[in-house]
């Protein structure tokens, strides 16, 4: 199955983002405002890392 780079990028990004949301829900208080503040941190870490994995390093097919 031949996937485009954009599809691979989305698949590689989706898993760590979901995992980051789960970890932040466990580590932050049950306050929605505090949990919403973790979203930019998660995205600032995951998106560049996913870009590097897919486009620079080359994800094996």
Backbone bond lengths (Angstrom), bond angles and torsions (degrees), N, CA, C in turn:
res aa  C-N    CA-C-N  psi(-1)  N-CA   C-N-CA  omega(-1)  CA-C   N-CA-C  phi
1 X - - - 1.443 - - 1.528 109.26 -
2 X 1.301 116.66 122.39 1.453 121.59 -177.10 1.528 109.47 -99.56
3 X 1.327 116.10 114.56 1.454 121.11 -179.61 1.521 109.57 -104.00
4 X 1.309 115.13 146.57 1.459 118.32 175.65 1.525 108.83 -73.13
5 X 1.320 115.69 163.94 1.462 120.34 179.70 1.522 111.13 -63.67
6 X 1.334 117.00 -35.48 1.458 119.93 -179.81 1.528 110.74 -64.70
7 X 1.327 117.18 -40.79 1.468 120.71 178.22 1.517 110.42 -65.23
8 X 1.309 117.22 -41.96 1.470 120.01 176.91 1.517 111.25 -62.73
9 X 1.337 116.61 -41.43 1.461 120.83 178.80 1.526 110.43 -60.26
10 X 1.317 117.37 -43.83 1.466 120.69 179.52 1.530 111.55 -65.04
11 X 1.311 116.69 -40.79 1.467 119.79 179.31 1.521 111.50 -67.76
12 X 1.322 116.88 -40.34 1.467 120.65 179.74 1.527 110.30 -70.15
13 X 1.323 118.29 -31.03 1.462 121.35 -179.76 1.525 112.61 -78.72
14 X 1.309 117.44 -35.22 1.464 120.89 -172.37 1.530 112.38 -64.44
15 X 1.304 117.80 -40.89 1.459 120.51 -177.02 1.527 112.41 -66.35
16 X 1.329 120.60 -51.19 1.464 118.88 178.74 1.529 113.53 -65.60
17 X 1.336 117.72 -31.37 1.461 119.34 177.45 1.522 110.08 -65.26
18 X 1.313 117.15 -45.91 1.464 120.42 178.39 1.525 110.89 -62.93
19 X 1.313 116.26 -41.36 1.461 120.20 177.62 1.531 110.80 -65.07
20 X 1.317 117.47 -39.82 1.463 121.39 177.58 1.517 111.98 -63.82
21 X 1.335 117.40 -39.66 1.458 120.08 176.76 1.520 110.91 -64.07
22 X 1.318 117.15 -41.07 1.459 120.36 179.52 1.532 111.08 -64.88
23 X 1.322 116.64 -43.80 1.469 120.25 179.87 1.521 110.58 -65.74
24 X 1.324 117.19 -41.85 1.463 119.12 179.99 1.523 111.47 -67.39
25 X 1.314 117.81 -32.48 1.468 119.99 176.49 1.521 110.80 -66.87
26 X 1.327 116.82 -32.22 1.461 119.91 178.80 1.528 112.66 -78.60
27 X 1.322 117.75 -31.91 1.457 121.16 -173.68 1.526 114.84 -92.85
28 X 1.324 117.53 -20.63 1.458 119.92 -178.82 1.523 109.65 -99.21
29 X 1.336 116.83 160.28 1.453 119.45 176.73 1.532 110.87 -64.98
30 X 1.329 116.92 162.08 1.474 118.86 -177.42 1.527 113.03 -76.45
31 X 1.287 115.99 39.17 1.460 122.73 178.11 1.528 108.06 -99.94
32 X 1.328 118.75 121.87 1.476 120.19 -178.07 1.530 113.16 -59.21
33 X 1.327 117.75 -35.71 1.456 120.49 -179.46 1.532 111.19 -63.28
34 X 1.310 117.05 -44.06 1.459 121.28 179.51 1.523 110.86 -65.84
35 X 1.310 116.80 -39.38 1.461 119.87 179.76 1.527 111.28 -68.94
36 X 1.333 116.64 -34.14 1.466 119.50 177.39 1.521 110.76 -67.35
37 X 1.323 117.79 -30.92 1.460 120.75 178.52 1.529 112.64 -67.02
38 X 1.314 118.27 -20.04 1.463 120.36 179.20 1.532 112.62 -80.03
39 X 1.324 117.68 -17.28 1.469 120.59 -177.07 1.528 112.22 -60.60
40 X 1.339 120.41 -47.93 1.478 118.13 178.60 1.524 113.11 -61.71
41 X 1.321 117.05 -35.16 1.465 119.99 178.76 1.520 110.50 -64.17
42 X 1.318 115.88 -45.32 1.470 120.30 179.29 1.532 110.18 -61.10
43 X 1.322 116.66 -46.09 1.464 119.89 -178.11 1.523 112.34 -68.26
44 X 1.326 117.17 -36.00 1.464 119.89 178.22 1.523 112.59 -66.79
45 X 1.306 117.27 -23.96 1.462 120.64 178.14 1.529 110.77 -90.43
46 X 1.316 117.39 -45.66 1.466 121.38 -171.07 1.526 113.11 -74.80
47 X 1.321 118.18 -43.19 1.464 119.81 -174.61 1.532 112.08 -63.32
48 X 1.340 119.97 -49.38 1.476 117.64 176.93 1.528 113.20 -64.10
49 X 1.313 116.69 -36.32 1.463 119.52 177.98 1.525 111.09 -64.36
50 X 1.318 117.49 -42.49 1.464 121.05 177.89 1.523 111.14 -65.69
51 X 1.321 116.73 -39.53 1.460 120.12 176.73 1.521 110.56 -59.93
52 X 1.316 116.08 -45.18 1.462 120.37 -179.58 1.531 110.84 -62.84
53 X 1.321 117.21 -42.58 1.468 120.61 -178.28 1.524 110.82 -64.73
54 X 1.326 117.54 -43.06 1.466 120.14 -173.60 1.525 111.96 -83.49
55 X 1.319 117.93 -48.92 1.454 120.47 -170.66 1.530 113.99 -91.27
56 X 1.303 118.04 -39.35 1.465 120.24 -175.60 1.526 112.22 -89.00
57 X 1.313 116.42 -49.11 1.459 120.16 -177.61 1.517 111.43 -80.73
58 X 1.303 116.79 -33.27 1.465 121.26 -178.73 1.509 110.64 84.82
59 X 1.295 115.87 104.72 1.465 122.12 179.84 1.527 108.90 -76.91
60 X 1.323 116.95 126.08 1.467 118.03 178.79 1.524 110.97 -64.67
61 X 1.308 115.80 142.78 1.466 121.63 -178.47 1.503 110.16 -82.29
